[in-house]
Amino acid sequence: MAVDTFIAYVGVYDHASDADADYQLIKDLHTKANLIDSYDAAVVERRADGKVKITKKHETPTRVGGVLGAGVGLATGLVVVLFPFAAIGGGLLLATTAGGAVLGAVAGHAAAGMSRHDLKELGEHLDAGQAGLIVVGVSDMGAKIEQAMKKAKKVEAKELKADTAAIEADAKSAEAEAK
């Protein structure tokens, strides 16, 4: 079992536009500057009704999301763990489709890769703002990722351990069972 160590960065924002701006800075580190090679990210926004919605997301194509075509990675999985009824686009993330089954598998691995205490802290941290940015990256890119989260009121970093081969196998199995 080859377990990789990632770092989950969670930034809290007063305004969704600030989270979007930092999301773009992270994306630019990847696409324009080639400073980070792989990452997963999700922008979450608290709507007027108090519900959480993922407004933007990026999943590294070489990990589970890209391989299966479901667009699901560790950042989205972490959002589901923290906010089980989060919505993406117009619908609930956990639907009764193959994509929902894949998401459940990835969320399970995201939850298992972090302590309950850390998960609780991250959830409380995000509850303090109107929007949040969750970025999961390899541990040696931490300084670059944190520097790009300039507009956050506060940034928390927590270690996340994940066996990407096991995630992929479980996601493929969940996808097959859902069909």
C-alpha positions in Angstrom: 0.0 0.0 0.0 1.7 3.2 -1.2 0.3 6.0 0.9 0.9 9.6 -0.3 1.0 12.5 2.1 -0.9 15.6 1.0 -1.7 18.8 2.8 -5.2 20.2 2.8 -5.3 24.0 3.0 -8.5 25.6 4.0 -8.9 29.3 3.6 -11.9 31.3 5.0 -13.2 34.3 3.2 -15.8 37.0 3.9 -16.6 37.2 0.2 -16.9 34.6 -2.4 -15.1 36.9 -4.9 -12.0 36.7 -2.7 -12.1 32.9 -2.6 -12.5 32.9 -6.4 -9.5 35.3 -6.8 -7.3 33.0 -4.7 -8.6 30.0 -6.6 -7.4 31.6 -9.8 -3.9 32.4 -8.3 -3.6 28.7 -7.4 -4.7 27.7 -10.9 -2.1 30.1 -12.4 0.7 28.5 -10.3 -0.2 25.3 -12.0 -1.0 26.4 -15.6 1.1 29.5 -16.2 4.0 29.4 -13.8 4.3 25.6 -13.7 5.2 25.9 -10.1 2.9 23.2 -8.8 2.4 20.0 -10.7 -0.8 18.6 -9.3 -3.5 19.8 -6.9 -7.3 19.5 -6.2 -9.2 22.6 -5.3 -12.8 23.6 -4.5 -14.4 26.9 -3.8 -17.4 26.7 -1.4 -19.9 29.4 -0.8 -22.6 29.6 1.9 -25.9 30.6 0.3 -28.5 32.8 1.8 -30.4 29.7 2.9 -27.4 28.6 4.9 -26.6 25.7 2.5 -23.1 25.1 1.1 -22.5 25.0 -2.7 -19.3 24.2 -4.6 -19.0 27.0 -7.1 -15.6 26.0 -8.7 -13.5 22.9 -8.6 -10.3 21.6 -10.1 -9.3 17.9 -9.9 -5.9 16.7 -11.1 -6.5 14.6 -14.2 -3.8 12.1 -13.2 -5.6 11.1 -10.0 -9.0 9.5 -9.6 -11.2 12.3 -11.0 -9.5 12.4 -14.4 -9.0 8.7 -14.7 -12.7 8.0 -14.1 -14.0 11.1 -15.8 -16.2 11.8 -12.8 -14.5 15.1 -12.0 -14.1 14.1 -8.4 -10.9 14.5 -6.4 -9.7 14.8 -2.8 -10.8 18.4 -2.4 -14.4 17.7 -3.5 -14.3 14.5 -1.3 -13.2 16.6 1.6 -16.1 19.1 1.0 -18.6 16.2 1.1 -17.1 15.0 4.4 -17.3 18.4 6.0 -20.7 19.3 4.4 -22.6 16.1 3.5 -25.4 18.0 1.7 -23.2 20.3 -0.3 -24.5 21.1 -3.8 -22.6 21.5 -7.0 -24.1 23.4 -9.8 -27.8 22.7 -9.6 -27.9 19.5 -7.7 -26.8 17.6 -4.6 -23.4 16.1 -4.8 -24.5 12.7 -3.5 -26.8 11.6 -6.2 -27.9 8.1 -6.9 -25.6 7.9 -10.0 -22.3 6.4 -10.8 -20.7 9.8 -10.2 -22.3 9.9 -6.7 -20.9 6.4 -5.9 -17.4 7.5 -7.0 -17.8 10.6 -4.9 -18.7 8.5 -1.9 -15.6 6.4 -2.4 -13.3 9.4 -2.6 -15.0 11.1 0.3 -14.5 7.9 2.4 -10.8 8.0 1.6 -10.5 11.7 2.4 -12.2 11.2 5.8 -10.0 8.2 6.6 -6.9 10.1 5.7 -7.4 12.7 8.3 -8.1 12.6 12.1 -11.6 13.3 13.4 -10.1 16.2 15.3 -8.6 17.8 12.2 -11.9 17.3 10.3 -13.8 18.9 13.1 -11.4 21.9 13.2 -11.6 22.4 9.4 -15.4 22.3 9.5 -15.6 24.8 12.3 -13.0 26.9 10.5 -15.1 27.0 7.3 -18.2 27.8 9.3 -16.6 31.1 10.3 -16.9 32.6 6.8 -19.1 33.2 3.9 -16.9 31.3 1.5 -13.9 28.9 1.6 -11.2 27.6 -0.6 -10.0 24.0 -0.1 -6.8 23.1 -1.8 -5.2 19.6 -1.5 -1.6 19.5 -2.7 1.6 17.6 -2.3 3.3 18.5 0.9 6.4 20.1 -0.7 4.2 22.7 -2.4 2.8 24.1 0.8 4.5 27.5 0.9 3.5 28.3 -2.7 -0.1 27.3 -2.1 -0.3 29.3 1.2 1.2 32.4 -0.4 -1.4 32.2 -3.2 -4.2 32.3 -0.6 -3.6 36.0 -0.1 -7.2 37.2 0.5 -8.1 34.6 3.1 -8.9 35.8 6.6 -7.2 32.7 7.9 -5.6 29.6 6.4 -5.5 26.2 8.2 -3.3 23.4 6.9 -3.9 19.7 7.9 -2.1 16.6 6.7 -4.1 14.2 4.6 -2.8 10.7 3.9 -4.3 8.8 0.9 -3.5 5.7 -1.1 -4.4 7.0 -4.6 -4.3 3.5 -6.1 -6.8 2.3 -3.5 -9.0 5.3 -4.1 -9.0 4.6 -7.8 -9.8 0.9 -7.3 -12.6 1.7 -4.9 -14.0 4.4 -7.1 -14.0 2.1 -10.2 -15.7 -0.6 -8.1 -18.3 1.9 -6.9 -18.9 3.1 -10.4 -19.3 -0.4 -11.7 -21.8 -1.3 -8.9 -23.8 1.8 -9.5 -24.4 1.0 -13.2 
